[in-house]
Amino acid sequence: MIGAEATERFMRRAIELAERGRGLTSPNPMVGAVVVAPDGEVVGEGFHAKAGAPHAEVEALRTAGARARGATLYVTLEPCAHQGRTPPCAPLIVEAGVSRVVAAVGDPNPLVSGSGFAELRGAGVEVVTGVAAAAAERQNRVFLTAMRERRPHVTLKAAMTLDGKLADLHGASRWITGEVARRHAHRLRSEADAIVVGIGTVLRDDPELTVRLGQPWPREPLRVVLDTRARTPREARFILAGTPSCALIVVGADAPAERTRELADSGATIVRCRTRDGRVDLGALLSELFNREVRAVLVEGGGEVHAAFLDAGLVDRVAVFVAPLLVGGRQATSVVGGAGRELKSAVRLGEFTVTMLGDDLLIEAEVIRESRGA
């Protein structure tokens, strides 16, 4: 019998394998799998490389071949039991003769949600859950949030000076952080399905909103602009920088028809969304993006957009790059705008990590949510 220490070690290996799919598997989760023979020898490994490719369990069982019979399968997420882009995994595990499945966490996807475990147990396969669950939850926080909340996971990303400014007194923000931090920011973009900014950012900075990592990135995140009145210029760089249809301009119902026609003629995708107090309803926007298989949203500003997402309670995580600069200025743009909050109702953050990137810091943290009963 494989002991607890070895069980943890094999699951950590499965988590390492899953990490190889980061940024490539959406709308699916990252998953890793390890097949271990009764004598403790690893006979198969696999990970989910991209949506539409074989699942981790399939790859690991294929490597193991006949040695999977009587073995234990370690997998970071509950095996699926439904037909998706690929066949279900649970029947394949049974067919391979695996005697025991050790899974880190269950899959909250309504199409799975316990059915994979139930099918395995029904076929006589022993199922153990909860091994290295915290690490597996962190790794797949985006997918798990999307499945539980039925909306994309939202990360608020900003680059600011040490005194909390997104730009100087003249609105200049290029470049606050150094090259190492900017390269890491593009890595964050590569892990997102959609990058969201406000029309103010487009009119001021004319950003591309693309992933630039030194080599072509195989996935193209949607480039989303909140533009209630359709003020986006037809020649805006975020439209021209990639596939035009991947540029989503989110307008209100009262947006001028002529302007929306011009933008549609540029190749951009026009998304009409209900508004609230003259602004795009962010809950409705996230529902629309979820229906387009967006699971990870990166909100890049500006300050008013940051405030709107925070006020709506729709930020799950923050990633703030901090440069060793002080610019001051009463009119300089702050990282979070809006009306502000009293200290007692401040958005609280936890599970901090701080990373040094050249001369800059990256501070990442989860948004702490009050329990529903509080």
N, C-alpha and C positions, 0 to 999 in steps of 0.2 A: 504494500500500500504506500503510495506517495505521501510524504508528510506535509505538514502545513508550510514549512519553510520552502520546500521545493515547489509546492503549489503556488505560493506567492511569486517565486522566481519565474515560473513558466508564464504566469499572467503578466508579469512585468515585461517579459519578452514579447508577449502578444501585443501589449500596449506600444512597445517600441516599433513593432512591425506596422501597426495601424498608423503611426505618425508619418510613415512614408507617403501616405495618401493625402496629407494636409493640403487643403486648397484645391483638390482635384476631384473629390468624390461627390460634391453637392449635386442634387438635393439629397443624396444618400449620406449616411454617417461614415466616419473613419472606423474601420474594423480590422483587427488583427487576429490571427488564429495560429495555434500550435498543437500539433498532434504528438502525444507522448505514449510510447509503448509501456506495457505493464512493468518492464524492468527499469523504467525511467529514462530511456533513450528518446531523444527528439527525432521523430521519423518524418515529420512534415511541418512546413510553415507556409503561411500565406497572408496577404493583406489585400484589401479592396483598393485597386489602383485608380479607378475612375468610374463615374456613373455609366452603367451599361456593360462594364467589364465583370468577369466572374467575382463572386463574393469571396471574402477571406477564407471561409470554411471550405469552399469548393477548391480553391488553390491549395490549401493545406492538405486536404484529402487526396487531391490529385498527386501531390508529391509523395504522400505516404503510401499510396497504392494499397496492396493487400495487407500491409502492416498496420493499417487503420483498424482492422478487426480486433476487438477486445481492448483497444486503446482509449485514452482519455483525450478529449478535445477541449483545449482552453481557448475561449473566445471572449472578446471584450464587450460584446453586445449580444443580446438574445438572438438566436438564429431565426430567420424569417420562415413563415409557413404559407406565404401567399405568392402568387405569380405577379411579378413586377416586370422591370426591364429584363430580368433574368429569372430562371426557374427558382422555386423555393428551396431553401437550404435544409430544413428539418428532415424531409424525406430522404435526401441524399445522405445525411448523417446516419440515419437509421439503416439505409441500404448498405453503407460502408461497413457496418458492423461495429461502430463505436459503442462502447459500453457505458461511458460516463462523459457528461458534458459539464464543464465548469465555466460559468459565465460571470463576468463582472457585474453587469447591470441588465435589467430588463429593458425592452424597447417600448417606449410609450406611444409609438405610432399606432393609431387605431387599427391599422391593417395587421399589426403583429400583436402587441400588448398582451402577452401571456400565451398566445396561441402556439408560438414556437415551442415554448417549454411544455405545454400541454400535449402537443403531438409527440414530443420526445418521450415524455413520461408514459404516455399511452402505449408506446411501442416497447416499453421496458427499459429505456435508457435512464440511468441515474442522472439527476440534474442537481447541481450545486450552484448557488448564486451568492453574490455579495463579495467575492474575492477581489481585493484592490478596487473596490467600488468608487472610492473618492477620486482616485487618479483617473479612472475611466470616465467618471462624470465630468471632471475638468477637461479632459481631452475632447469630449463630444458635447461641450456645453452648448454650442450653437444648435446642433441637431436636436438635442433633448429639449431645449427651451422652445424651439419651433414646434415640436410635436406636442408639448404640454400646453403651450399658450395658443397654438394655432395661429401664430404670426411669426415673422422673422425675429431672430435674436438681433439686438441692436447694440453696437459699440459706438460710443461717442469718441471720436479721435480729434485731437487738436494739437497744434504746435504753438507754444506761447513763451513769452519772456518770463523771467523769474517773478516779475510783478504782475503777471496774469494778463498780459496784453497779446491779442492776436495780430496786431499791426501797430505802427507808430502813429503819431498825431496827424500825418498826411494820408494814412491808410495803407502805407507800404508794408508788405509782409514777406517779401522775397529777398533774402532767405533768413528766417529767424533761426532755424537750426542748421547744423552742419551736414556734410555729405553722408556721414555714417547714419545719422538719424533719419535723413531723407530716404536712404536706401531701405532702412527698416520699415519706414512708413509705406513704401511700395510693397513690402512683404505683407503688411496688414491688408493692403488693397487686394493682393493676390488671393487672400483667403476669403474675401467677401464675394457675395453674389451681386450686390448692388452698392454703389457709392452715392450718397445723397448730399446735395448742397442746396442752398437757397439761391434765388435769382440775384440777390445782392452780391454774392460771391462771384457769380458769372459775369455780372456787369462790371465789377471792380477788377477781378483778377483774370478773367477769361481762361479758366483752367482746362486742361485736357481730361482729367479724371481717369487716366489710363494707368495700367500696370507697366512700369518700366524697371526691369530687373537686370538689364544687361544681356538678356537672351529672351527670345519670344516666349511669352507665357501662354500656355495652351487654352486657357479659359479667359473670356472677356466679360468682366462684370458689367452689369447695366450701369449706365451713367444717368443719374436721376436728378432733375432740377425741379424744385418747388417754385412754380411760376404762375400764380393765380391768374394774372392778367395777360399772360402770353407775351412778355416783354423780351424774351430771349432773341438775340440777333440771329438771323439765318446763318451767318458765317461764324457763329460761336465755335470755338475750337473743340469743345466737348462733343459736338455733332460730327465734326470732320475728322477727329483724331482716331476713330475706329469705325466699326460697322455702324452706319447712321441709325439703323433701326434699334440698336442697343442704347441709343440716347433717348431717354424717356423724359418728356416735358409734361409735368403734371399741372394741369390748368383747372380753374374753376368753371362752373357751368356758365358763368357770365363772361368768360373770356371772349374778346372780339373775334368773330368768325373769320374775318379776313386775315388776322394775324395767325390764327391756328392753321388756316389753309396754307399760308406761306411756310410755316414751320413744317407742316406735314409734307409739303413739296420738297423740302430740303432732305427728306428721308427719315427725319426723326419720328419717333412714335409719340403721338399725342394721347395722353391719358387724362380723361375728364374725371374729376374727383369732387365729392361734396366738400363744402367749405364750412368753416365755423369761425365766426367773428372776422370774416374777410380773409381767412387763411385756409390753406389746405388742411382738411381734417386728417391728422396723422394716423389715427386708428384705421380710417378707411383706406389710407394709402398703404399701410402695412398689410391689410387684408388683400388688397389688389396685388401687391408684390408677392405675398405668400401663394396666391393662386397662380402666379407666374413661376412657381418653384424656387422663389428666393427664400433662402434659409438664413443668410447672414447679411446684415445691412451695416455699412460703415458710414456714419454721419460725420461729415467733414466741415460743417459750418454754413454760415458764420455764427456769431454769438447769439443772434435772435433765434436761429434754427435750433441751436443747442438748447436754449432756454425752453423753446416750445416742446421739444422731445422730453426734456426733464419734467416740465410742468404736467405733461400728459402721462407721466409715469411709464414711459416706453423705452427707457435706457436700461440696459442690463449690465453694461460694463463700460468703463472709461479707459482710454489710452491717451495720456497727455505727455507730449514731448516738451521738456522744459529746457530752454536755453539760458546760459549764464549772462543774461542781459537785463538791464533796467532802462525802460524808455519813458515811463510816466505818462502824464497827459490826461486831463479830465475828459477829453473827447476821444482818446485812443480806444479802440475797440477791445472790450473785455472778452475773455473766453466764454463767459455765460452772460447773456444780456437779459432782456425781459424786465419785469417789475422788481425782481429780487424776492428774497424770502427772509422771514425772521429766523434767527439762529435756531430756535426750537423746532422749526420745520425744515431745516436744511436737509438736502439729500445726503444720506450717510453712505460711506464707502467702507468696504472691508476686503480682506484677503489681498493686501497690497503686495505687489512686487515692484522693485526698483532696479532698473538696468542702466548701466553706464554705456552710452553710445558716443564715442569720441568725447567731446566736451559737454555733451548734452545728457540729460536724464530722460528715461522713459518710465513714467509711473503708470501702472496698470492696476485696476481695482474693480471688484464687483460692486454693483449697487445693492445695498441692503434694503430689502423690502419688509415692511411691517407685515406681521402675520394677519391673515384675514380676520381673526378673532380679536385683534388688538383694537 
